[in-house]
C-alpha cells in the first residue's frame, strides 16, 4: 500500500468539498466571483432561505401545510402555445396539436417556454386555488401566509415547494 501524507480527515474534507463544487451551476460561480470582486460576504443561498423561513416561523408559527407542485410541463398542451410563434386559439383542434415528443423538443430548444408556463401556472395556483390575499380565501380557506421555493430537477424541469399558513389554524409552537 502506498504511503500517503494526507490524513483521513483531509480526505473526508476533500470529498465533501468536491461534492459541494460538483453541485455548482455557472450562475452560482458568477455570483461568487462578483461578490468577491465587490468585497462582499460570499452568501450561501441555502442559509439565506433557511434564515428567511425561520423568521417567518417566528412571526407566524409552524406552517399548516407543506405542498410540492411538480407540473407535467413537457406534456402540457399549453406549452405549445408559448413555443410556437402564432397559435389561433379559436381554430385550434386536437388533430393539429403537436405530440408530447414535439412539445418536449420545443421546450428543450427554448427552456424559457417551460419557465414561462411554470411561472404562470404557479401564480394562478397561488391566486385562485390558495386564494392568497383574497378576503374569502381559496379552497383551503383563508391563507395567512405562504413561502415558496422553486427548484430545478436534473433535466431542468422546475418544481415548487410551498409552506402554507392557514388563518385560524392552531399555532403548534404555542400549544
Secondary structure, DSSP 8 states (H G I E B T S, - for coil): ----SS-HHHHHHHHHHHHHHHT--HHHHHHHHHHHHTT-----HHHHHHHHHHHHHHHH-S-SEEEEE---GGG-HHHHHHHSS---GGG--GGGS--HHHHHHHHHH-HHHHHHHHHHHHHHIIIIIS-TT-TT-BTTB-EEEEEEEEEE-TTS-EEEEEEEEETT---TTT-
